[in-house]
Amino acid sequence: MVVGIQSLGANTVTINGDLDVDGDVTYSGSLTADSINTSAVYHSDGTKMLSVQNGEVHLGNNSMVFVEEGSVDVMKSTMGNIQ
């Protein structure tokens, strides 16, 4: 794998190619990406905000669940209480 890292000025760096990092990456500012592949997205306080489990999209720590059942999209709650 070849990764190209190019400085575009004092505050901008471009990475071309696949970058596989084992560990933490810290940045400040905005991040632009064509795609991000991950099993879950967490808030900085450790709360799971978004995940996919068994083909179902879970939103939030006590999840709202979005799943396709047959020909319809279904919204569920892991707590069993939707308001």
N, C-alpha and C positions, 0 to 999 in steps of 0.2 A: 504494500500500500504506500502510495506517495501522497503526502500532504504538503500543500503549498501555503506558507504563511507569509503574508505581505503587509507591511506597514503602509497605511495610506495617509499618515499624518500623525500628529502628536496623540490623538485620542481615538484613532481608528485602525483596527487590524482586521484583515480578511483572511479566512481559512478556506482553502479550496481542497475538496476531497473529504473522505470519511475520517473523522477524528474519534478514536476510541480511548476514553479516559478511565482509568481505574483509580478512583478516588474522588475528591471534591474539586469542583471548579467554582471559583468565586469571581463575579464580575459586578460592575455597577453600570447603570445606564440601561439602554434597551437592547434586546436581542432579536435579530431577524434570522429566520431559518426557513428553508423550503419545507422541511419536515423534521419532527422530533419523534423518535421511537422510544417509548418507555412503558413500563407496566402501570405506573401511577404517577400522579402529580401531587406534590405536597406543599402546603403553606410553610413559610419560614418558622412557624411555631410547631411544626410537626404534624399538623392535621392533614389527613388525606383528603384532597379536594376532588380528584377525578381518577377513576380507574375503570378498567374493563375486566370483568370476571365471567368466564363461561359465556362469552358473547353478549353479556349485558353491560350497559354503561351505568356506572355508579357515580353519582354526583354528591359530594359532601361526605362527612365522617359518618353520620347516621343517614344512610344513603337514600336519595331519590333514585330509583332504578328505571332505566329506559330499555325496553326490549321489544323485539319484533315477534309477535305471535300470530302465525298464519299470515294474513294479508293486512294486519293492522299493527300500529305501534302502541305499546302499552306502557303507562307510567305507574310504578308501584312505589311503596315505601317500605324500607326494612324495619321501620318501627310500627307499620300497620296503621298509620294515622296521617292522612293527607288532608290539609285544610285549604 
